Amino acid sequence: VNISRSKYDSMKREILDALGKGELTHDELTDAVEERLNGVFDGSIPWYMECTKLDLEARGTIERVEGPRHARYRVRRA
């Protein structure tokens, strides 16, 4: 899937900012990004967030941590 650089950069910035405050579940991350971009982002925020999140995981920028109930996401530690 190819998305525009500006949309990717907007999503990346919001995902990293949200995760900079601590680990979040998928739903919490989606809610945080939607709250910040609702009304100013042209497109489906959850869809673009998911595409960008998957790319950031593949690049090793963020990581998924399995928990007792739900997986959580965080910025990957160096």
Secondary structure by P-SEA (a helix, b strand, c coil): ccccaaaaaaaaaaaaaaaccccccaaaaaaaaaaaccccccccaaaaaaaaaaaaaaaccbbbbbcccbbbbccccc
